[in-house]
Amino acid sequence: MKNSTTIPLIPLPTSLGDVDAPPSGARFKRRFHVMAKPTGSACNLDCTYCFYLHKEQLLEQRRGDFMSDATLETFIRQYIEAQDGEQIVFSWQGGEPTLMGLEFFHKVVRLQEKYGSARQRIENNLQTNGIALNDEWCGFLKQHNFLVGLSIDGPRELHDTYRLTRSGRPTFDKVMRALDCIHRHGVSFNALTVVNRVNARRPVDVYRFLTREVGATYVQFNPCVEARTFKQVAPQFWDEDAIPIVGTDRARPGSADSVVTDWSVDPDDWGYFLSRTFDEWYREDLSRVLVNLFETAVAQTMGLPSQLCITAPFCGKGLAMEHDGRVYSCDHYVYPEYELSDIFTHPLHQMAFSERQQAFGFGKRDTLPQYCRQCPNLNLCWGECPKNRLVRTPDGEPGLNYLCPGIRQFHAHAGPRLRQIANSLQSG
């Protein structure tokens, strides 16, 4: 399962303003991020919870039709030219991007050198299941300072619950061999864990495995939430009459008519998972291990901008590009309804700052139900990711996040310590 949480942290200004390059000293500069998918949905695994494999049918992708040299060069040139900041981050995801082979990434580096300038710092990150990584791959990744996001869901029995090969075989040993190679070559890496219906019930085991055995000092926890109709129906195009009230059986996994898939994390389990891992992190690893959701919670408690798109008031600055150059509003919105255009018809910066994409980004805040607007945690949550707004509020208003009970549980539990950490940082 791929997701957007490894993207660079790009705050969205209150006014998106100039699409053309701003004058020197302008208050806002053009900054956005594109998650590139050079293999499309193609992958060498068949993870039960993957939200991307079905794009092959949905987008009518031809198997093995990967990103062409012309698309790659056009993308790299446009992406570099469109950015005004000193840091430019390329994110390579999928599917499984290593299926492109190493030569493709040698081309990436050469093209970045061709179109980059001395004032720019170009960085790359690669989200991978790790299956293809070997000494040659890791040598390249180390040499060119790629940051690797390694997907791993916990100890063997938890990881192998959903992360399987195409033939239904477990993958834990293959991932651990990749991890050994990463460590031998000194490749920088993050651990990305999809918190699902099973591993959510063993939070401490998962956290200790990632930080003690895997050796991760940066951990991303991504909740698995997929509408039961996700293969056919785009977010916000759901049947409104079928949206359940929060807290009911249909608003959690397991029931025959649940609004989510059976492997989606239960909202209460999500709160339990975050609370228990937060306690372990606070007690054992504060300032040593970075956890994406805890780091941004501290920053936001201090009154700073969110470090993640999901907890920011706005979104829309993280686009997704398919192997053929078609661009979509977000990685979780790769559906025909959210296609913006393609890089051969419109340059990236025009799509990123188009009125349509602005409306998409501001809609995150503007469509919040009253239940959220009155919540004491509003400035720490902002309704989380819109693609998870699958349920109704207790009084029946649509647009509430499926994870809301768990998010409230976490902030009620962690709030005092978050404020303690924030006060310590602000006074120290």
C-alpha positions in Angstrom: 0.0 0.0 0.0 1.4 3.3 -1.0 0.7 6.6 0.5 1.5 10.3 0.6 3.0 10.6 4.0 6.6 10.6 2.9 6.1 13.8 0.8 8.0 16.9 1.8 6.2 19.3 4.2 4.8 22.1 2.1 2.5 24.5 3.9 -0.4 25.8 1.8 -0.7 29.6 2.0 -4.1 31.3 2.6 -4.0 32.7 -0.9 -2.4 30.6 -3.7 -1.9 33.7 -5.7 0.5 33.9 -8.6 0.8 31.0 -11.0 3.7 32.6 -12.8 7.0 32.9 -11.0 6.7 35.5 -8.2 8.8 38.6 -8.2 11.9 38.7 -5.9 10.8 39.1 -2.3 7.2 37.9 -2.9 5.5 36.6 0.2 4.6 33.2 -1.4 6.5 31.1 -3.8 5.3 28.3 -6.0 5.9 25.0 -4.2 4.1 21.8 -4.7 4.9 18.1 -4.7 4.2 15.3 -7.3 4.3 11.7 -6.4 5.5 9.9 -9.6 4.3 6.4 -10.4 6.6 5.1 -13.2 5.2 1.6 -13.2 1.6 2.7 -12.7 -0.2 0.1 -10.5 2.1 -2.8 -11.4 3.6 -4.5 -8.4 5.4 -7.8 -7.6 3.2 -8.3 -4.5 -0.5 -8.7 -4.0 -1.1 -7.1 -0.6 -4.7 -7.7 0.5 -5.3 -4.1 1.5 -3.6 -2.4 -1.5 -5.7 0.4 -2.8 -3.7 0.7 -6.1 -3.6 -2.6 -7.8 -7.1 -2.2 -9.2 -6.1 1.0 -11.1 -4.9 -1.3 -13.9 -8.6 -1.9 -14.7 -9.9 1.4 -13.6 -7.5 3.5 -15.7 -7.2 0.9 -18.5 -3.5 0.5 -18.0 -1.7 -2.1 -20.2 0.4 -4.4 -18.1 4.1 -3.7 -18.6 3.5 -0.3 -20.1 5.8 1.7 -17.9 7.0 5.3 -18.0 8.7 6.2 -21.3 12.0 8.2 -21.6 10.0 11.1 -23.1 7.6 11.2 -20.2 10.4 10.9 -17.7 12.4 13.8 -19.2 9.3 16.0 -19.6 8.3 15.4 -16.0 11.8 16.1 -14.5 12.2 19.3 -16.6 8.8 20.7 -15.8 9.0 19.8 -12.1 12.3 21.5 -11.6 11.3 24.5 -13.6 8.0 24.9 -11.7 9.6 25.1 -8.2 10.9 28.3 -6.7 12.2 26.8 -3.5 15.8 25.7 -2.9 14.7 22.1 -2.1 13.1 19.9 -4.8 12.0 16.5 -3.7 11.2 13.7 -6.2 9.1 10.9 -4.8 9.0 7.6 -6.7 6.2 5.3 -5.8 3.8 2.8 -7.3 2.8 0.0 -7.5 6.4 -0.9 -7.1 8.9 1.5 -8.6 11.9 -0.9 -8.5 10.2 -2.8 -11.3 11.6 -0.1 -13.5 15.1 -1.4 -13.0 18.2 0.4 -11.9 19.0 1.9 -15.4 15.8 3.9 -15.1 17.0 5.6 -11.9 20.4 6.2 -13.4 18.5 8.2 -16.1 16.6 10.0 -13.3 19.9 11.2 -11.8 21.3 12.2 -15.1 18.2 14.2 -16.1 18.1 15.9 -12.7 21.7 17.0 -13.2 20.9 18.2 -16.7 17.9 20.4 -15.6 18.9 21.4 -12.1 20.7 24.5 -11.1 23.4 25.3 -8.5 20.9 27.1 -6.3 18.7 24.0 -6.0 19.0 21.0 -3.8 17.5 18.0 -5.5 16.5 15.0 -3.4 14.9 11.7 -4.1 12.8 9.3 -2.1 11.8 5.8 -3.1 8.8 4.0 -1.5 9.3 0.2 -1.9 8.3 -3.2 -0.5 12.0 -4.0 -0.6 11.7 -7.3 -2.5 14.0 -6.3 -5.3 16.7 -4.6 -3.2 20.2 -6.1 -3.3 23.8 -4.9 -3.1 23.7 -3.2 -6.5 20.5 -1.4 -5.7 21.6 -0.3 -2.2 25.0 0.8 -3.5 23.2 3.1 -6.0 20.8 4.4 -3.4 23.6 5.2 -1.0 25.7 6.9 -3.7 22.9 9.2 -4.7 21.5 9.8 -1.3 18.0 8.3 -1.9 15.8 8.1 1.1 14.1 4.7 1.2 10.6 4.2 2.6 10.4 0.5 3.5 7.0 -1.0 3.9 6.9 -3.3 6.9 3.9 -4.0 9.1 5.4 -5.4 12.3 6.8 -8.8 13.4 6.5 -11.8 11.1 2.9 -12.9 12.0 1.6 -9.4 11.6 3.5 -8.4 8.5 2.5 -11.6 6.7 -1.2 -11.3 7.5 -1.8 -9.0 4.4 1.5 -8.5 2.7 1.7 -11.5 0.3 3.3 -12.4 -3.0 1.3 -12.9 -6.2 1.2 -16.6 -5.3 0.0 -15.9 -1.8 3.3 -16.6 -0.1 4.6 -14.6 3.0 7.1 -11.8 2.4 8.6 -11.1 5.8 11.9 -12.9 5.2 12.4 -11.1 1.9 11.8 -7.7 3.5 14.2 -8.5 6.3 16.9 -9.5 3.7 16.3 -6.1 2.1 16.6 -4.4 5.4 19.9 -6.1 6.1 21.2 -4.8 2.8 20.0 -1.3 3.6 21.9 -1.4 6.9 25.1 -2.8 5.3 25.3 0.0 2.8 24.2 2.7 5.2 21.2 3.7 3.2 18.9 6.3 4.9 15.4 4.8 5.4 12.1 5.2 7.0 9.7 2.4 8.1 6.2 2.7 6.8 3.6 0.7 8.6 0.0 0.3 7.5 -2.1 0.0 10.6 -4.9 -2.4 9.8 -7.6 -4.4 11.6 -5.1 -7.0 12.9 -1.8 -5.2 13.9 -3.7 -2.3 15.5 -4.5 -4.5 18.4 -0.8 -5.1 19.2 0.6 -1.5 19.2 3.6 -2.0 21.6 4.7 -5.2 19.7 4.7 -3.3 16.5 6.4 -0.2 17.8 9.2 -2.1 19.6 9.8 -4.3 16.6 10.2 -1.2 14.3 12.4 0.7 16.6 14.4 -2.1 18.2 14.7 -4.9 15.6 14.3 -2.9 12.4 16.3 0.0 13.8 14.1 2.7 12.3 14.5 6.2 13.8 11.7 7.6 11.6 8.4 5.7 11.6 5.3 6.5 9.6 2.0 5.0 10.8 -0.7 5.1 8.1 -4.2 3.9 9.0 -5.8 1.5 6.6 -9.2 2.9 5.7 -10.8 1.8 2.5 -14.5 2.2 1.5 -16.0 -1.1 0.5 -16.7 0.4 -2.9 -13.2 1.8 -3.4 -12.5 -0.1 -6.6 -15.4 1.5 -8.4 -16.4 4.7 -6.6 -14.2 7.7 -6.2 -14.1 9.6 -2.8 -16.9 12.1 -2.3 -19.0 10.2 -5.0 -20.4 7.8 -2.5 -24.1 7.0 -2.2 -25.1 9.6 0.4 -28.1 7.5 1.5 -25.7 4.6 2.4 -23.4 6.7 4.7 -23.8 5.4 8.3 -23.8 7.2 11.6 -20.5 7.2 13.5 -20.3 4.5 16.2 -22.8 2.2 14.6 -21.9 -1.3 13.4 -21.8 -0.1 9.8 -19.2 2.5 10.7 -16.6 -0.1 11.6 -15.2 -3.2 9.9 -16.6 -6.7 10.3 -20.3 -6.4 9.6 -21.7 -7.6 6.3 -22.9 -4.2 5.4 -20.0 -2.2 6.7 -19.0 1.0 4.9 -15.4 -0.2 4.9 -13.4 -3.3 3.9 -12.8 -6.0 6.4 -9.1 -5.2 6.7 -9.7 -1.5 7.5 -8.6 -0.5 11.0 -11.4 -0.2 13.6 -11.7 3.5 14.7 -11.5 2.5 18.4 -8.5 0.3 17.7 -6.8 3.3 15.9 -7.2 5.4 19.1 -5.8 2.5 21.2 -2.9 2.0 18.8 -1.9 5.7 18.8 -2.3 6.0 22.6 -0.2 3.0 23.5 2.5 3.7 20.9 2.6 7.3 22.1 3.2 6.2 25.7 6.0 4.0 24.6 7.5 6.7 22.4 7.3 9.3 25.2 8.7 7.0 27.8 11.6 5.4 25.7 12.3 7.4 22.5 11.4 11.0 22.9 13.9 13.0 20.8 15.5 9.8 19.5 12.8 8.4 17.2 10.5 10.5 15.0 7.0 9.3 14.5 5.1 11.2 11.8 1.8 11.6 13.7 3.4 12.5 17.0 5.9 15.0 15.5 3.1 17.0 13.8 1.0 16.8 17.0 3.8 18.4 18.9 4.3 21.1 16.3 0.6 21.9 16.0 0.3 22.0 19.8 3.0 24.7 19.7 0.9 26.6 17.2 3.1 25.7 14.2 1.8 24.5 10.8 1.0 20.9 10.3 3.9 18.7 9.1 1.4 16.4 7.2 -1.2 17.1 4.6 -3.8 15.0 6.5 -3.7 17.2 9.6 -3.5 20.5 7.8 -6.5 22.8 7.2 -5.9 22.6 3.4 -4.6 20.0 1.0 -4.1 20.0 -2.7 -0.3 20.6 -2.9 0.5 16.9 -3.3 -0.4 15.6 -6.7 0.0 12.2 -8.2 1.3 11.4 -11.7 0.8 8.1 -13.5 3.3 6.5 -15.8 1.8 8.0 -18.9 2.0 11.6 -17.6 -1.6 11.9 -16.5 -1.9 14.0 -13.3 -4.5 13.6 -10.5 -5.4 15.7 -7.5 -3.9 13.3 -4.9 -2.5 9.8 -4.6 -5.8 8.7 -3.0 -7.8 10.4 -5.7 -6.5 8.6 -8.7 -9.9 8.2 -10.3 -11.1 9.6 -13.7 -13.2 12.2 -11.7 -10.1 13.8 -10.3 -7.8 13.7 -13.4 -6.5 17.2 -14.0 -4.8 16.8 -17.4 -1.4 15.4 -18.6 2.1 17.0 -18.7 2.1 17.1 -22.5 -1.1 19.1 -22.7 -0.6 21.4 -19.6 2.6 22.0 -17.7 2.7 20.9 -14.1 2.5 24.3 -12.5 -0.7 25.1 -14.4 -2.3 22.0 -13.0 -1.0 22.5 -9.5 -2.3 26.0 -9.2 -5.4 25.7 -11.3 -8.8 26.8 -10.0 -10.0 23.2 -10.0 -7.1 22.1 -7.8 -7.4 25.1 -5.5 -11.1 24.2 -5.0 -10.0 20.6 -4.2 -7.5 21.8 -1.6 -9.7 24.3 0.2 -12.6 21.9 0.1 -10.9 20.0 2.9 -11.7 22.8 5.3 -14.8 24.2 3.7 -16.7 21.0 3.8 -16.2 20.2 7.5 -19.4 19.4 9.4 -20.4 21.5 12.4 -19.4 18.6 14.7 -15.8 19.1 13.6 -15.9 22.9 13.8 -17.0 22.7 17.4 -14.4 20.1 18.3 -11.6 21.2 20.8 -9.1 19.2 18.6 -10.0 21.0 15.4 -6.6 22.7 15.1 -4.8 19.3 15.6 -6.9 17.3 13.1 -8.8 19.4 10.6 -11.0 16.4 9.7 -8.0 14.2 8.8 -7.9 13.0 5.2 -11.1 13.8 3.2 -11.0 10.4 1.5 -11.8 8.9 5.0 -14.9 11.1 5.5 -17.2 8.1 5.2 -19.6 8.5 8.1 -22.2 10.9 9.6 -21.9 12.9 12.8 -24.1 11.8 15.7 -26.8 14.2 14.6 -26.7 12.9 11.0 -24.6 15.5 9.1 -22.4 13.8 6.4 -18.7 14.4 6.0 -17.3 13.1 9.3 -14.0 11.2 9.3 -14.4 7.4 9.8 -11.4 7.6 12.3 -12.9 10.4 14.4 -13.6 8.3 17.5 -10.0 7.1 17.6 -8.5 10.5 16.8 -10.5 12.0 19.7 -9.4 9.2 22.0 -5.8 9.8 21.1 -5.9 13.5 21.8 -7.8 13.1 25.0 -5.1 10.7 26.1 -2.0 12.4 24.8 -3.0 16.0 25.1 -1.4 16.7 28.5 1.9 15.3 27.5 1.8 17.0 24.1 1.3 20.3 25.9 4.2 19.4 28.3 6.5 18.7 25.4 5.4 21.9 23.6 6.0 24.0 26.6 9.4 22.5 27.2 10.5 23.2 23.6 9.1 26.8 23.7 10.8 27.6 27.0 14.0 25.9 26.3 
